[in-house]
């Protein structure tokens, strides 16, 4: 591909087990390998909500176990849902998922994704922010979504590309792909500079 011609001799590593990020990166017509290093995603007390995505994306990059070879480029990412000044992480139980979805029902929240790209010589972190407005959801709708779609691997307990997004999202200001967890336009722009 002429746009990313400089990358033809490079090897991309996506350090994410998210099937959504993997599918989205494939959409850029790039070959890449998936390698994941487990990371304790503990957020420091007092860290402002708007800094959490970048903090976790950099943490994942810094925690990558293998030393990068000269031709390798590592991509890490993290997405958070922010309501007011609270970060809604990934729910651990059905009740936690229910409480999260109930809290964003009828409101506008922020989805922030940070992507860190690095090789042996440089490291760049970029962020994107999207405002998402949900209509009021009934308890039945929320319970149906949780039982049917099991959103326990998703920040804020929802996937915009799933049923709850189809019936619940009434307005979106910013990148749709950012809400899915990977702002491709920013990744593409950065990789063009590599």
PASEBA-1860 file (N, C-alpha, C; in nm, 3 decimals):
! residues 194
1> XXXXXXXX> 0.085/-0.118/0.000/0.000/0.000/0.000/0.090/0.124/0.000 ~ 0.069/0.216/-0.094/0.160/0.330/-0.106/0.158/0.422/0.017 ~ 0.046/0.429/0.087/0.036/0.522/0.199/0.132/0.484/0.312 ~ 0.146/0.356/0.335/0.231/0.308/0.444/0.349/0.227/0.390 ~ 0.399/0.271/0.275/0.507/0.201/0.206/0.630/0.182/0.296 ~ 0.657/0.283/0.380/0.775/0.278/0.468/0.769/0.160/0.565 ~ 0.650/0.108/0.589/0.634/0.001/0.687/0.656/-0.138/0.629 ~ 0.682/-0.147/0.499/0.689/-0.281/0.437/0.801/-0.368/0.495
9> XXXXXXXX> 0.906/-0.306/0.547/1.015/-0.383/0.608/1.007/-0.386/0.760 ~ 0.897/-0.336/0.814/0.879/-0.334/0.958/0.782/-0.444/0.999 ~ 0.787/-0.480/1.124/0.699/-0.585/1.176/0.615/-0.522/1.288 ~ 0.484/-0.520/1.267/0.394/-0.462/1.366/0.352/-0.567/1.467 ~ 0.353/-0.528/1.594/0.304/-0.614/1.702/0.190/-0.540/1.771 ~ 0.073/-0.601/1.774/-0.040/-0.545/1.847/-0.048/-0.618/1.981 ~ -0.025/-0.547/2.089/-0.029/-0.608/2.222/-0.169/-0.590/2.280 ~ -0.266/-0.658/2.220/-0.404/-0.649/2.265/-0.476/-0.778/2.231
17> XXXXXXXX> -0.548/-0.832/2.330/-0.626/-0.952/2.301/-0.769/-0.917/2.258 ~ -0.797/-0.787/2.246/-0.929/-0.743/2.203/-0.956/-0.782/2.058 ~ -1.057/-0.865/2.033/-1.088/-0.901/1.894/-1.131/-0.779/1.812 ~ -1.190/-0.679/1.879/-1.232/-0.558/1.807/-1.110/-0.481/1.757 ~ -1.009/-0.463/1.843/-0.888/-0.393/1.797/-0.819/-0.469/1.685 ~ -0.814/-0.601/1.697/-0.751/-0.682/1.593/-0.824/-0.666/1.460 ~ -0.956/-0.671/1.464/-1.034/-0.656/1.340/-1.017/-0.517/1.280 ~ -1.015/-0.416/1.366/-1.001/-0.280/1.316/-0.864/-0.257/1.253
25> XXXXXXXX> -0.757/-0.308/1.316/-0.624/-0.290/1.260/-0.611/-0.363/1.126 ~ -0.677/-0.479/1.112/-0.679/-0.549/0.983/-0.739/-0.460/0.874 ~ -0.832/-0.374/0.915/-0.897/-0.283/0.821/-0.802/-0.183/0.759 ~ -0.687/-0.162/0.818/-0.586/-0.073/0.760/-0.498/-0.145/0.658 ~ -0.531/-0.271/0.630/-0.458/-0.352/0.532/-0.313/-0.372/0.573 ~ -0.291/-0.391/0.701/-0.157/-0.412/0.754/-0.143/-0.553/0.809 ~ -0.025/-0.611/0.791/0.005/-0.738/0.856/0.059/-0.708/0.995 ~ 0.016/-0.787/1.091/0.066/-0.769/1.227/0.054/-0.900/1.302
33> XXXXXXXX> 0.127/-0.905/1.411/0.124/-1.021/1.499/0.064/-0.976/1.632 ~ -0.009/-1.064/1.697/-0.065/-1.033/1.829/0.020/-1.101/1.935 ~ 0.073/-1.021/2.027/0.146/-1.074/2.142/0.100/-0.995/2.263 ~ 0.057/-1.067/2.365/0.002/-0.999/2.483/0.083/-1.033/2.607 ~ 0.118/-0.931/2.684/0.183/-0.949/2.812/0.081/-0.912/2.920 ~ 0.056/-0.999/3.018/-0.040/-0.963/3.123/0.010/-0.840/3.200 ~ -0.082/-0.749/3.229/-0.048/-0.625/3.299/-0.147/-0.603/3.412 ~ -0.097/-0.566/3.529/-0.184/-0.528/3.640/-0.230/-0.385/3.614
41> XXXXXXXX> -0.357/-0.371/3.574/-0.408/-0.239/3.535/-0.456/-0.159/3.656 ~ -0.372/-0.152/3.757/-0.404/-0.076/3.879/-0.388/0.073/3.849 ~ -0.492/0.149/3.876/-0.488/0.294/3.851/-0.444/0.364/3.979 ~ -0.341/0.447/3.972/-0.295/0.516/4.093/-0.406/0.603/4.153 ~ -0.416/0.601/4.285/-0.515/0.683/4.354/-0.492/0.829/4.319 ~ -0.600/0.899/4.293/-0.590/1.041/4.266/-0.561/1.078/4.121 ~ -0.536/0.977/4.035/-0.511/1.008/3.894/-0.642/1.056/3.831 ~ -0.642/1.178/3.771/-0.766/1.227/3.710/-0.817/1.133/3.601
49> XXXXXXXX> -0.948/1.122/3.591/-1.010/1.027/3.497/-0.960/1.049/3.354 ~ -0.937/1.175/3.315/-0.896/1.203/3.177/-0.754/1.158/3.147 ~ -0.675/1.120/3.249/-0.538/1.073/3.229/-0.526/0.920/3.230 ~ -0.635/0.851/3.265/-0.628/0.706/3.288/-0.596/0.627/3.161 ~ -0.662/0.659/3.049/-0.639/0.583/2.926/-0.492/0.592/2.883 ~ -0.437/0.713/2.885/-0.296/0.730/2.846/-0.203/0.658/2.943 ~ -0.234/0.668/3.073/-0.152/0.600/3.174/-0.148/0.449/3.146 ~ -0.266/0.388/3.122/-0.273/0.243/3.103/-0.211/0.201/2.969
57> XXXXXXXX> -0.228/0.281/2.866/-0.168/0.249/2.736/-0.016/0.249/2.747 ~ 0.040/0.349/2.814/0.185/0.356/2.834/0.234/0.242/2.923 ~ 0.155/0.210/3.027/0.191/0.100/3.117/0.200/-0.032/3.039 ~ 0.103/-0.056/2.951/0.104/-0.178/2.870/0.228/-0.181/2.779 ~ 0.263/-0.066/2.724/0.381/-0.058/2.638/0.508/-0.085/2.717 ~ 0.520/-0.019/2.833/0.640/-0.035/2.916/0.652/-0.174/2.975 ~ 0.539/-0.243/2.993/0.538/-0.375/3.055/0.558/-0.488/2.954 ~ 0.567/-0.454/2.826/0.582/-0.558/2.724/0.710/-0.636/2.752
65> XXXXXXXX> 0.697/-0.768/2.763/0.805/-0.852/2.813/0.926/-0.862/2.720 ~ 0.900/-0.869/2.592/1.010/-0.894/2.499/1.079/-0.764/2.460 ~ 1.210/-0.773/2.437/1.283/-0.658/2.386/1.253/-0.646/2.238 ~ 1.221/-0.525/2.194/1.187/-0.506/2.053/1.312/-0.514/1.966 ~ 1.295/-0.581/1.853/1.403/-0.587/1.754/1.398/-0.458/1.671 ~ 1.507/-0.425/1.600/1.511/-0.298/1.526/1.395/-0.277/1.429 ~ 1.343/-0.387/1.369/1.237/-0.372/1.269/1.096/-0.372/1.331 ~ 1.085/-0.397/1.462/0.953/-0.414/1.524/0.895/-0.281/1.575
73> XXXXXXXX> 0.764/-0.270/1.560/0.687/-0.157/1.612/0.576/-0.215/1.699 ~ 0.570/-0.170/1.823/0.471/-0.219/1.918/0.356/-0.120/1.931 ~ 0.234/-0.173/1.931/0.115/-0.089/1.948/0.037/-0.140/2.070 ~ 0.014/-0.051/2.166/-0.070/-0.083/2.282/-0.181/0.020/2.290 ~ -0.289/-0.014/2.360/-0.403/0.076/2.365/-0.486/0.050/2.490 ~ -0.558/0.152/2.531/-0.654/0.134/2.640/-0.771/0.230/2.619 ~ -0.889/0.182/2.652/-1.011/0.261/2.639/-1.080/0.269/2.774 ~ -1.125/0.389/2.811/-1.201/0.406/2.934/-1.330/0.483/2.904
81> XXXXXXXX> -1.430/0.453/2.983/-1.557/0.526/2.980/-1.559/0.615/3.104 ~ -1.585/0.743/3.082/-1.582/0.839/3.192/-1.720/0.903/3.205 ~ -1.778/0.892/3.324/-1.906/0.955/3.355/-1.881/1.053/3.468 ~ -1.897/1.181/3.439/-1.860/1.284/3.537/-1.709/1.280/3.553 ~ -1.663/1.251/3.674/-1.518/1.236/3.694/-1.484/1.094/3.739 ~ -1.573/1.000/3.708/-1.551/0.860/3.745/-1.523/0.774/3.622 ~ -1.425/0.685/3.634/-1.394/0.590/3.528/-1.478/0.465/3.550 ~ -1.551/0.426/3.446/-1.626/0.301/3.451/-1.541/0.195/3.381
89> XXXXXXXX> -1.487/0.105/3.457/-1.398/0.002/3.402/-1.477/-0.114/3.343 ~ -1.417/-0.231/3.345/-1.483/-0.352/3.297/-1.556/-0.415/3.414 ~ -1.685/-0.443/3.400/-1.759/-0.499/3.512/-1.717/-0.642/3.543 ~ -1.721/-0.677/3.672/-1.684/-0.813/3.712/-1.806/-0.902/3.732 ~ -1.921/-0.841/3.758/-2.043/-0.918/3.784/-2.159/-0.861/3.702 ~ -2.267/-0.937/3.696/-2.387/-0.888/3.627/-2.442/-0.762/3.694 ~ -2.438/-0.760/3.827/-2.490/-0.643/3.898/-2.406/-0.518/3.872 ~ -2.275/-0.538/3.865/-2.186/-0.425/3.835/-2.214/-0.373/3.694
97> XXXXXXXX> -2.233/-0.465/3.600/-2.266/-0.426/3.462/-2.400/-0.352/3.459 ~ -2.498/-0.404/3.534/-2.629/-0.340/3.540/-2.617/-0.197/3.595 ~ -2.543/-0.181/3.705/-2.526/-0.049/3.766/-2.458/0.049/3.670 ~ -2.358/0.001/3.597/-2.289/0.088/3.501/-2.384/0.134/3.391 ~ -2.457/0.039/3.332/-2.548/0.073/3.223/-2.662/0.162/3.272 ~ -2.709/0.137/3.392/-2.814/0.222/3.450/-2.761/0.365/3.468 ~ -2.633/0.377/3.508/-2.577/0.509/3.534/-2.556/0.590/3.405 ~ -2.529/0.523/3.291/-2.510/0.599/3.167/-2.640/0.613/3.088
105> XXXXXXXX> -2.745/0.545/3.130/-2.875/0.555/3.065/-2.928/0.698/3.078 ~ -2.966/0.757/2.966/-3.023/0.892/2.968/-2.921/1.002/2.990 ~ -2.792/0.970/2.973/-2.688/1.071/2.996/-2.589/1.072/2.879 ~ -2.497/1.167/2.887/-2.385/1.172/2.793/-2.258/1.143/2.871 ~ -2.177/1.053/2.817/-2.049/1.021/2.882/-1.937/1.034/2.779 ~ -1.816/1.026/2.826/-1.698/1.039/2.741/-1.629/0.905/2.728 ~ -1.591/0.870/2.606/-1.506/0.753/2.583/-1.370/0.805/2.539 ~ -1.266/0.767/2.614/-1.130/0.806/2.580/-1.048/0.682/2.548
113> XXXXXXXX> -0.978/0.688/2.436/-0.886/0.581/2.400/-0.749/0.643/2.379 ~ -0.649/0.577/2.435/-0.510/0.617/2.411/-0.439/0.503/2.342 ~ -0.353/0.537/2.247/-0.274/0.439/2.175/-0.127/0.479/2.187 ~ -0.044/0.383/2.227/0.100/0.407/2.236/0.169/0.323/2.129 ~ 0.251/0.389/2.050/0.326/0.323/1.943/0.473/0.346/1.973 ~ 0.552/0.238/1.971/0.695/0.257/1.997/0.779/0.154/1.924 ~ 0.903/0.193/1.899/1.005/0.101/1.849/1.129/0.124/1.935 ~ 1.245/0.081/1.887/1.366/0.097/1.968/1.403/0.244/1.988
121> XXXXXXXX> 1.362/0.330/1.894/1.409/0.467/1.899/1.310/0.571/1.947 ~ 1.181/0.546/1.931/1.086/0.648/1.974/0.958/0.586/2.025 ~ 0.884/0.672/2.097/0.759/0.628/2.158/0.661/0.746/2.154 ~ 0.541/0.722/2.104/0.441/0.826/2.092/0.309/0.775/2.148 ~ 0.241/0.859/2.226/0.107/0.825/2.273/0.010/0.930/2.222 ~ -0.098/0.884/2.158/-0.202/0.975/2.109/-0.334/0.936/2.175 ~ -0.423/1.033/2.187/-0.552/1.009/2.252/-0.665/1.062/2.167 ~ -0.781/1.000/2.183/-0.902/1.049/2.119/-1.015/1.046/2.220
129> XXXXXXXX> -1.111/1.134/2.198/-1.222/1.149/2.292/-1.352/1.160/2.213 ~ -1.453/1.085/2.254/-1.583/1.087/2.188/-1.692/1.101/2.294 ~ -1.789/1.186/2.267/-1.904/1.200/2.356/-2.016/1.109/2.306 ~ -2.069/1.027/2.397/-2.174/0.931/2.362/-2.297/0.958/2.448 ~ -2.411/0.977/2.382/-2.537/0.999/2.454/-2.626/0.877/2.439 ~ -2.673/0.827/2.552/-2.767/0.715/2.553/-2.907/0.767/2.585 ~ -3.006/0.712/2.518/-3.145/0.739/2.558/-3.171/0.664/2.689 ~ -3.286/0.688/2.751/-3.319/0.613/2.871/-3.342/0.466/2.835
137> XXXXXXXX> -3.272/0.380/2.905/-3.287/0.236/2.884/-3.374/0.178/2.994 ~ -3.460/0.085/2.958/-3.541/0.018/3.061/-3.457/-0.088/3.130 ~ -3.500/-0.127/3.250/-3.428/-0.233/3.322/-3.430/-0.363/3.241 ~ -3.541/-0.388/3.172/-3.552/-0.510/3.091/-3.451/-0.509/2.977 ~ -3.435/-0.394/2.913/-3.339/-0.382/2.803/-3.196/-0.405/2.853 ~ -3.166/-0.346/2.968/-3.031/-0.361/3.025/-3.005/-0.507/3.060 ~ -3.100/-0.571/3.127/-3.081/-0.711/3.168/-3.070/-0.803/3.046 ~ -3.153/-0.777/2.944/-3.145/-0.858/2.821/-3.005/-0.847/2.762
145> XXXXXXXX> -2.952/-0.726/2.752/-2.820/-0.706/2.692/-2.712/-0.779/2.772 ~ -2.715/-0.766/2.902/-2.611/-0.829/2.985/-2.618/-0.981/2.972 ~ -2.739/-1.037/2.980/-2.751/-1.183/2.974/-2.715/-1.237/2.836 ~ -2.752/-1.166/2.732/-2.729/-1.214/2.596/-2.586/-1.189/2.547 ~ -2.528/-1.073/2.586/-2.400/-1.032/2.527/-2.282/-1.039/2.624 ~ -2.307/-1.061/2.754/-2.199/-1.081/2.851/-2.086/-0.977/2.836 ~ -2.114/-0.848/2.858/-2.015/-0.743/2.826/-1.908/-0.723/2.934 ~ -1.851/-0.832/2.983/-1.756/-0.822/3.095/-1.615/-0.787/3.051
153> XXXXXXXX> -1.591/-0.786/2.920/-1.458/-0.747/2.871/-1.461/-0.606/2.812 ~ -1.567/-0.531/2.842/-1.585/-0.400/2.780/-1.592/-0.288/2.885 ~ -1.514/-0.183/2.861/-1.520/-0.065/2.948/-1.662/-0.009/2.946 ~ -1.713/0.024/3.064/-1.848/0.079/3.073/-1.958/-0.023/3.052 ~ -1.921/-0.149/3.036/-2.016/-0.261/3.022/-2.097/-0.259/2.893 ~ -2.041/-0.197/2.788/-2.115/-0.204/2.661/-2.022/-0.197/2.542 ~ -2.070/-0.253/2.431/-2.004/-0.241/2.302/-2.095/-0.162/2.210 ~ -2.048/-0.050/2.159/-2.132/0.036/2.075/-2.177/-0.036/1.948
161> XXXXXXXX> -2.098/-0.137/1.906/-2.127/-0.211/1.783/-2.223/-0.328/1.807 ~ -2.276/-0.339/1.929/-2.369/-0.448/1.963/-2.511/-0.394/1.981 ~ -2.602/-0.482/2.016/-2.745/-0.451/2.027/-2.771/-0.326/2.111 ~ -2.702/-0.314/2.224/-2.726/-0.200/2.314/-2.691/-0.068/2.244 ~ -2.587/-0.072/2.159/-2.552/0.047/2.083/-2.657/0.079/1.978 ~ -2.710/-0.025/1.914/-2.812/-0.006/1.811/-2.936/0.061/1.869 ~ -2.978/0.016/1.986/-3.105/0.065/2.041/-3.087/0.181/2.140 ~ -2.963/0.199/2.190/-2.944/0.294/2.298/-2.875/0.424/2.263
169> XXXXXXXX> -2.780/0.420/2.170/-2.702/0.541/2.141/-2.784/0.635/2.054 ~ -2.815/0.753/2.109/-2.896/0.850/2.035/-2.810/0.959/1.971 ~ -2.686/0.976/2.021/-2.599/1.079/1.964/-2.455/1.042/1.991 ~ -2.370/1.072/1.893/-2.228/1.042/1.907/-2.151/1.159/1.847 ~ -2.062/1.220/1.927/-1.981/1.332/1.879/-1.834/1.290/1.884 ~ -1.779/1.263/1.766/-1.641/1.217/1.759/-1.632/1.087/1.680 ~ -1.524/1.015/1.699/-1.497/0.894/1.621/-1.572/0.773/1.676 ~ -1.648/0.708/1.589/-1.717/0.584/1.624/-1.616/0.476/1.659
177> XXXXXXXX> -1.506/0.469/1.582/-1.406/0.364/1.606/-1.334/0.385/1.738 ~ -1.325/0.509/1.782/-1.271/0.536/1.915/-1.357/0.469/2.022 ~ -1.488/0.476/2.006/-1.580/0.414/2.103/-1.565/0.261/2.097 ~ -1.533/0.207/1.980/-1.507/0.063/1.969/-1.374/0.026/2.033 ~ -1.289/0.125/2.058/-1.165/0.097/2.129/-1.037/0.119/2.052 ~ -1.048/0.178/1.931/-0.926/0.195/1.852/-0.947/0.309/1.751 ~ -0.897/0.429/1.780/-0.915/0.542/1.687/-0.823/0.527/1.566 ~ -0.872/0.456/1.466/-0.790/0.419/1.350/-0.730/0.538/1.277
185> XXXXXXXX> -0.804/0.649/1.270/-0.750/0.764/1.199/-0.621/0.814/1.263 ~ -0.613/0.808/1.396/-0.490/0.851/1.464/-0.378/0.749/1.447 ~ -0.412/0.620/1.454/-0.312/0.515/1.435/-0.252/0.527/1.295 ~ -0.338/0.545/1.195/-0.293/0.559/1.057/-0.200/0.679/1.041 ~ -0.242/0.795/1.096/-0.160/0.916/1.085/-0.023/0.897/1.149 ~ -0.019/0.831/1.264/0.108/0.808/1.331/0.196/0.712/1.252 ~ 0.137/0.603/1.203/0.216/0.504/1.130/0.273/0.562/0.999 ~ 0.203/0.659/0.940/0.254/0.724/0.820/0.385/0.799/0.849
193> XX> 0.403/0.841/0.975/0.524/0.916/1.013/0.640/0.826/1.051 ~ 0.616/0.695/1.065/0.717/0.607/1.122/0.831/0.579/1.028
END
